[in-house]
């Protein structure tokens, strides 16, 4: 059974950068899954930030475009979210999530598309 673990969160000043990682436990690869990064800010609903399809197509929330980059490593074991020019409104718990599907399935920012979730990693952007 797929289990996901996130890492890389922390406290960063506005304008700073973080790279989040999402890996599967037990050495499983992620190439059979669409992977999404979603976040939940205090008092708000969970929202999609970025997603990458099995074929490598990507999509971003408007708030993330131009600042965040999602990618897979060549070994297909890890999905990264590089976050630059961070803002206080980026603060929240960031989750990676996986969804099974064919190679033609598009990336998705919708939380309901995903059926396996990690525990989340806290990102705090504050001076």
C-alpha positions in Angstrom: 0.0 0.0 0.0 1.3 3.4 -1.0 2.3 5.7 1.9 3.7 9.2 1.3 6.0 11.3 3.4 6.7 15.0 3.0 9.8 16.8 4.1 11.4 20.2 3.7 9.0 22.5 5.5 10.1 25.1 8.0 10.2 28.8 8.9 11.4 31.2 6.2 11.3 35.0 5.8 9.2 36.6 3.1 11.1 36.4 -0.2 12.9 33.2 0.8 12.8 29.8 -0.7 12.0 26.2 0.4 12.0 22.9 -1.5 9.5 20.3 -0.4 10.0 16.7 -1.1 7.4 13.9 -1.4 8.6 10.3 -1.3 6.9 6.9 -1.0 7.8 4.7 1.9 9.1 1.2 1.4 11.1 2.2 -1.7 8.0 2.3 -4.0 8.2 4.5 -7.1 5.7 7.3 -7.9 5.7 6.9 -11.6 2.3 5.2 -11.5 0.6 8.2 -9.9 -0.4 11.7 -10.5 1.1 13.7 -7.7 -0.3 16.9 -6.2 0.8 19.4 -3.7 -2.0 20.9 -1.7 -2.0 23.2 1.3 -4.3 24.2 4.1 -4.0 27.5 5.8 -5.5 28.0 9.3 -9.3 28.5 9.0 -9.3 27.7 5.3 -10.2 24.8 3.1 -7.5 22.6 1.6 -6.5 23.9 -1.9 -4.4 22.6 -4.7 -1.1 24.4 -5.3 0.5 22.3 -8.1 0.2 18.9 -9.7 2.3 16.7 -12.1 0.8 14.0 -14.3 2.4 10.7 -15.0 3.6 12.0 -18.4 5.1 15.1 -16.8 2.5 17.7 -17.5 2.2 20.3 -14.8 -0.4 22.7 -13.5 -0.3 25.5 -10.9 -2.7 27.6 -8.9 -2.7 31.2 -10.0 -1.1 32.1 -6.7 1.8 29.8 -7.4 2.5 30.5 -11.1 5.9 32.0 -11.7 7.1 31.2 -8.1 6.7 27.5 -7.6 8.0 24.6 -9.7 6.9 20.9 -9.4 9.2 18.2 -10.7 10.0 14.5 -10.5 13.4 13.0 -10.0 14.8 10.7 -12.7 14.4 7.7 -10.5 10.7 8.5 -10.1 10.9 8.1 -6.4 10.5 11.7 -5.3 8.4 14.7 -6.3 9.6 18.1 -5.4 8.0 21.5 -5.0 10.5 24.3 -5.3 9.0 27.4 -3.8 10.6 30.8 -4.4 9.7 34.3 -3.5 7.6 33.1 -0.6 4.9 35.3 0.9 3.1 35.2 4.3 0.0 34.0 2.5 1.9 30.8 1.5 1.8 29.8 5.1 0.1 26.5 5.8 0.4 22.7 6.0 1.5 21.3 2.7 0.4 17.9 1.7 1.5 15.7 -1.1 -1.1 13.4 -2.5 -1.3 10.6 -5.1 -3.9 9.5 -7.6 -3.8 6.4 -9.8 -4.7 6.8 -13.4 -3.5 6.4 -17.0 -0.7 8.3 -18.7 -3.2 10.6 -20.4 -4.8 11.8 -17.2 -4.2 15.5 -16.7 -2.7 17.0 -13.5 -5.3 18.2 -11.1 -5.6 20.7 -8.3 -8.8 19.2 -7.0 -8.3 17.6 -3.6 -11.1 15.1 -4.3 -9.0 13.6 -7.2 -6.5 12.2 -4.7 -6.9 9.1 -2.6 -3.5 8.7 -0.8 -2.2 11.6 1.3 0.9 12.2 3.3 0.9 13.6 6.9 1.8 17.1 5.8 4.7 19.5 6.5 4.4 22.9 8.0 5.5 26.0 6.0 5.6 29.3 7.8 6.5 32.5 6.0 7.1 35.2 8.5 9.6 37.9 9.4 
